[in-house]
Amino acid sequence: MRILHTSDWHLGQRLVNLERTEEHQFFFDWLLQTIEQEQVDVLLMAGDVFDNGAPSNTALKQYYNFLTKVCATCCRHIIITGGNHDSVSTLNAPKELLDCFNIKVVGGASTNPLDELLELRNKQGELEMIVCAVPFLRDRDVRLSVAGETSEAREARIKEGIAAHYEAFVPHVQPYKEQNIPVVATGHLFAAGGSASESEKEIHVGNLGQIGADQFPKEFDYVALGHLHRPQKVNNCHHIRYSGSPIPLSFSEVTDKKVVFKLDFENGKLANLQELEIPCSRKLVRFKGTLEKVKQQIAAFDNSSYKLTAWAEVQVELEAPLPDLNQQLEEVEALKPEIQVLIHRPPIVKTARQTLEQQVQEEVDLHALREKDVFLKRCESAFPESDHLELLATFSELLELMEQGEES
């Protein structure tokens, strides 16, 4: 049986208010072609289908058009789980209808493990694989609030709750393991040891919610994870992996290789794992350095290998303020129509470097800031000497309560 593991599509995502629809469509066209070429049996999507809980009509149409086309391929099973960016109700709304086309959707967690346990059968009705389709686990799914608990206690309870959710599958999958049926699990979380990029929205505060590779039951032959946008193993475990996002979602991902994982199972075991590189349709590029260096970088940039106009972020280092800086940059940018500059970072003036470095080092473009980012920056500004973990934890709980209210 052959599986493709993908995640973090973030349909409807915008970068500095520009839509990514074309890039996502190039990815979907490639994915459909790859499914046919590789004769894939199962498509596994590990969360964050959409970039937010209220996706646009364009994003919804793109999603359903893709599912319609997958049904016409050799792929016999499509499994979609919800991520922290997804609305449970939005994903689950067409659940019964999609089930008629062998598209299984698990938008939110259940208290009964059997609701997330899927049996995959071949055309003859023979059982081929078990999937423990675990979506993003919200605080309300894994713990009960305790008034006055410390941040350390809260962290421990979240970790215990996530681990317990996976452990609950063990007695149900053991009979399948005895029959040599492979068991695959999904997850949308921050596993300890993973490497994040700027575009991931924190699931919990700091290290909250992190679980180690050893906390996934040994009965799982493969764990398909989502949330981190860089493809990677967890704690160097061959069978526990993040597939990453199919397109770079921020300028922090400009050097990342985007992939899906192809998995082959034979005799109840993972026999082969191969990464398939996703072609890049639009290049995100950073130009940074002295004014002369930035000009040279822009002039030398070659976009001929890419289908779409490149998007750029520019930051110049100066010895002293330069009044006509913007004019000089605009002149060189006008000569390269294949580059669209989305972000002009404030220039770094080396004579005031120590003052500016503090401001620029973690500066994030306003359009990319999330609610927690804004709150944290305000805390750091108002209380520079304080530990903001407790405040951030409380703010996170308020955000989750708001989300729960919107979904109910």
Secondary structure, DSSP 8 states (H G I E B T S, - for coil): -EEEEE----BT-EETTEE-HHHHHHHHHHHHHHHHHTT-SEEEEES--BSSSS--HHHHHHHHHHHHHHTTSS--EEEEE--TTS-HHHHHTTHHHHHTTTEEEE-S--SSGGGSEEEEE-TTS-EEEEEE------HHHH----TT--HHHHHHHHHHHHHHHHHTTHHHHHHHHHTT--EEEEEES-BTT----TT---SSSTTTT-B-GGGS-TT-SEEEEES-SS-EEETTEEEEEE---SS--SGGGTT---EEEEEEEETTEEEEEEEEE---SS-EEEEEEEHHHHHHHHHH---TT-SS-EEEEEEEEESS--TTHHHHHHHHHHT-TTEEEEEE---EEGGGHHHHHHHHTT---GGG--HHHHHHHHHHHH-TTS--HHHHHHHHHHHHHHHHHHH-
